[in-house]
Amino acid sequence: MSKVNKLLHHWLLKSVSEKAFAWLEQKQAQISSGAAERVFFTAFSAVPRYLGKQDLQLTFQDLEAAEDVIPGWYPGNWSVDQAGRTLLLLALPHDDAQGYVRVSFGEATPTLDQVFSTADMGELVALYQSLPLLPHPELHRHRAAEGIRSNMSNVFQAIALRNPYPANYLDNAAWNQMVLKAVFVGSPLHLIWGLDQRANPELAKMLADYAHERWAAKRSVTPELWRPVGRFADSAIVTDLEKVLANGDTAEQEAAALACAESPLPQAQALLSRYPDLQSSIQQGNLTWNSFSRK
């Protein structure tokens, strides 16, 4: 049994009844032995009825264990039915990578494509949350891209927030679109795992252009927008940061100051020096992106 399986089993054992857990284990065994499609789909649909929908009862140590197994995996907002469905997914035979993922007519066991194509919204959330845990993760990029394009906010957030899959497997084009959409729909950017590591010049320009569109429409811009921008700010973006520092509210000024602090441009450092209180707070470690996000 994999480490992920062991953790999910341990968490469910203390979160659901013995009867419910026994039902899940029986279905896992049947599925891993190559049970017919109807066995998987019937069980996958029935998980909430047998296990319930309450939150997993996780401790700080549980969350640390998840992080140790897969960096970025955060099941702190998972429910028992999501964990149960993930265990059923992990039970699917997967020795043949292409057969595991793609629709293969005539096969008795379901493929991942079939599971996605027939899922309702609740099932899709569980599916997208589980992507970093599933076998052959490099083959799931098109599924992640579909989740990013989804108009269902719960589905988009399942792939975009607290999920290490996008940072580990998406190319820059798909990654940048995900971050820009998160800004557009108002998702908290600090919950995007790998945001700082995957920052890039194209994303910085896209976000700055989006800020200009918002300003032209007399709309505000989330201060977190500047987080992936600072290291790649050009002179035009520094001029934007100057505007935010001069006219923004406290949160906007702090975000602009942090972006300036991360910029290698002398122009940005000179701008920051005009706000000695903010500069000092950053230098002393009192103002960071992490402390900013917690406010």
C-alpha positions in Angstrom: 0.0 0.0 0.0 1.4 3.4 -1.0 2.1 6.1 1.6 -0.8 8.1 0.2 -3.1 5.1 0.6 -2.0 4.6 4.2 -2.6 8.2 5.2 -6.1 8.3 3.6 -6.9 5.0 5.3 -5.7 6.2 8.7 -7.7 9.5 8.4 -10.9 7.7 7.4 -10.6 5.1 10.0 -10.9 7.8 12.7 -13.5 9.9 10.8 -16.2 7.3 9.7 -17.9 4.3 11.2 -16.5 0.8 11.2 -19.4 -0.3 8.9 -18.7 2.5 6.4 -14.9 1.8 6.4 -15.5 -1.9 5.9 -17.8 -1.1 2.8 -15.0 1.1 1.4 -12.3 -1.5 1.8 -14.5 -4.1 0.2 -15.1 -1.9 -2.9 -11.4 -1.1 -3.1 -10.5 -4.7 -3.1 -13.0 -5.4 -5.9 -11.8 -2.5 -8.0 -8.1 -3.3 -7.6 -8.9 -6.9 -8.7 -10.4 -5.6 -12.0 -14.1 -5.4 -11.2 -16.5 -4.5 -13.9 -17.2 -0.8 -14.7 -20.5 -0.8 -13.0 -18.9 -1.8 -9.7 -16.6 1.2 -9.8 -19.2 3.7 -10.9 -21.8 2.5 -8.5 -19.4 2.7 -5.6 -17.9 6.0 -6.7 -21.4 7.6 -6.8 -22.4 6.0 -3.5 -19.4 7.1 -1.4 -21.2 10.1 0.3 -24.2 7.9 1.2 -22.0 5.4 3.0 -19.3 7.6 4.4 -21.1 11.0 4.7 -19.8 14.4 3.8 -18.3 15.7 7.0 -14.8 17.1 7.1 -11.9 14.8 7.7 -10.7 15.1 11.4 -7.1 16.0 10.7 -4.4 17.2 13.2 -1.4 19.4 12.5 0.7 16.2 12.5 -1.6 14.7 9.8 -1.1 17.8 7.6 2.6 17.6 8.1 2.5 13.9 7.1 0.7 14.8 3.9 3.3 17.5 3.1 6.1 15.0 3.7 4.6 12.5 1.3 3.8 15.0 -1.5 5.0 18.6 -1.0 2.1 20.9 -1.5 -0.6 18.4 -0.7 -3.0 20.0 1.7 -6.0 17.9 2.7 -7.0 20.2 5.5 -10.2 21.2 3.6 -11.1 17.7 2.4 -14.3 15.8 3.4 -14.5 12.1 4.1 -16.3 11.5 0.8 -13.5 13.2 -1.2 -11.0 11.0 0.6 -13.0 7.9 0.0 -13.4 8.6 -3.7 -9.7 9.2 -4.0 -9.0 5.8 -2.5 -11.3 4.2 -5.1 -9.5 6.1 -7.9 -6.2 4.8 -6.5 -7.5 1.3 -6.6 -8.0 1.3 -10.4 -5.5 -0.9 -12.1 -2.8 1.3 -13.6 0.1 -0.8 -14.8 -0.7 0.2 -18.4 -0.4 4.0 -18.3 -2.3 4.7 -21.5 -5.0 2.1 -20.7 -5.4 3.7 -17.2 -6.0 7.2 -18.6 -7.5 6.9 -22.1 -10.9 5.4 -23.1 -10.2 2.0 -24.5 -13.2 0.3 -25.9 -13.8 -3.3 -25.0 -12.0 -3.0 -21.6 -13.9 -4.2 -18.6 -12.4 -1.7 -16.1 -13.1 2.0 -16.3 -10.5 4.5 -17.4 -9.8 7.9 -15.9 -11.2 9.6 -18.9 -14.5 7.8 -18.4 -14.6 8.8 -14.8 -14.0 12.5 -15.6 -16.5 12.5 -18.4 -19.4 11.1 -16.3 -18.7 13.0 -13.1 -21.0 15.5 -11.4 -19.7 18.6 -9.8 -19.0 17.0 -6.4 -17.2 14.2 -8.1 -15.2 16.6 -10.2 -13.9 18.4 -7.1 -12.7 15.1 -5.7 -11.1 14.2 -9.0 -9.2 17.5 -9.4 -8.1 17.5 -5.8 -6.7 14.0 -6.3 -4.6 14.7 -9.4 -1.3 15.1 -7.6 -1.9 11.7 -5.9 -2.8 9.7 -9.0 -0.5 7.4 -10.9 1.1 8.7 -14.1 0.6 12.4 -13.2 2.4 13.6 -16.4 -0.6 12.2 -18.4 -3.2 14.4 -16.6 -2.2 17.8 -17.9 -5.1 18.1 -20.3 -7.5 17.3 -17.4 -5.9 20.0 -15.3 -6.3 22.5 -18.2 -10.0 21.6 -18.4 -10.4 22.3 -14.7 -8.8 25.7 -15.2 -11.3 26.5 -17.9 -14.3 25.4 -15.9 -17.0 27.9 -15.1 -17.8 26.1 -11.9 -15.9 27.9 -9.1 -15.6 24.8 -6.9 -14.0 22.9 -9.7 -11.6 25.7 -10.6 -10.6 26.1 -7.0 -10.0 22.4 -6.6 -7.3 22.5 -9.2 -6.0 26.0 -8.7 -5.8 26.3 -4.9 -3.9 24.3 -2.3 -3.0 21.8 -5.1 0.6 21.1 -6.2 -0.3 19.6 -9.5 -0.4 22.8 -11.6 3.0 24.1 -10.4 4.6 20.7 -11.0 3.1 19.8 -14.4 1.6 22.7 -16.3 3.6 24.7 -18.9 3.9 28.4 -18.5 1.0 29.2 -20.8 -1.5 27.1 -18.9 0.0 28.2 -15.5 -0.2 31.9 -16.4 -3.8 31.5 -17.5 -4.7 29.8 -14.2 -3.2 32.6 -12.2 -4.8 35.3 -14.3 -8.2 33.6 -13.9 -7.7 33.3 -10.2 -7.2 37.1 -10.1 -10.3 37.6 -12.3 -12.6 35.5 -10.2 -11.2 36.8 -6.9 -9.5 33.6 -5.6 -6.8 34.2 -3.0 -3.5 34.0 -4.8 -1.5 33.0 -1.7 -3.4 29.7 -1.8 -1.8 28.8 -5.2 1.0 26.4 -4.4 4.2 27.4 -6.1 3.1 30.9 -7.0 6.5 32.5 -6.2 8.5 29.7 -7.8 6.6 29.7 -11.1 6.5 33.5 -11.5 7.8 34.5 -14.9 8.1 37.6 -17.1 5.1 36.8 -19.3 2.8 36.5 -16.3 4.1 39.7 -14.8 3.2 41.5 -18.1 -0.2 39.8 -18.2 -1.0 40.9 -14.6 0.1 44.5 -15.2 -2.0 44.7 -18.4 -5.0 43.4 -16.4 -4.4 46.0 -13.7 -4.5 48.7 -16.5 -7.8 47.3 -17.7 -9.3 47.5 -14.2 -8.0 51.0 -13.7 -9.4 52.1 -17.0 -12.8 50.8 -15.9 -12.5 52.6 -12.6 -12.2 49.3 -10.8 -9.8 48.3 -8.0 -7.1 45.7 -8.3 -6.4 43.0 -5.7 -3.1 43.8 -3.9 -2.0 40.2 -4.3 -1.8 40.8 -8.1 1.7 42.3 -7.6 3.1 39.3 -5.8 4.3 37.5 -9.0 5.3 40.8 -10.6 8.1 42.3 -8.7 11.1 40.2 -9.8 10.2 40.8 -13.4 9.1 44.4 -13.3 10.3 46.6 -16.2 10.3 50.4 -16.1 6.7 50.6 -17.1 5.6 48.3 -14.3 7.7 50.3 -11.8 5.7 53.3 -12.9 2.6 51.3 -12.1 3.9 50.5 -8.7 4.7 54.2 -8.2 1.1 55.0 -8.9 -0.1 52.4 -6.3 2.3 53.6 -3.7 1.1 57.2 -4.2 -2.7 56.5 -4.4 -3.4 53.1 -3.0 -4.8 52.1 0.4 -2.6 50.5 3.0 -2.8 47.0 1.7 -2.1 48.2 -1.9 0.9 50.2 -0.7 2.3 47.3 1.2 1.9 45.0 -1.8 3.6 47.5 -4.1 6.4 48.0 -1.7 7.0 44.3 -1.5 7.1 44.1 -5.3 9.6 46.9 -5.4 11.8 45.2 -2.8 11.9 42.1 -5.0 12.9 44.0 -8.1 16.5 44.2 -9.2 16.0 47.5 -10.9 17.6 50.5 -9.3 14.5 52.5 -10.3 12.4 50.2 -8.1 14.8 50.4 -5.2 14.9 54.2 -5.4 11.1 54.3 -5.4 11.0 52.1 -2.3 13.4 54.4 -0.5 10.9 57.2 -0.8 8.7 55.2 1.7 11.2 54.6 4.5 8.6 53.1 6.9 7.6 50.4 4.4 11.2 49.8 3.4 12.2 49.4 7.1 9.4 47.0 7.8 10.4 44.9 4.8 14.1 44.9 5.8 13.3 43.9 9.4 11.1 41.0 8.2 7.9 42.4 9.6 6.3 42.9 6.2 6.5 39.8 4.0 4.1 38.3 1.5 3.2 35.6 4.1 2.4 38.2 6.7 0.6 40.3 4.1 -1.6 37.3 3.2 -2.5 36.6 6.8 -4.0 40.0 7.3 
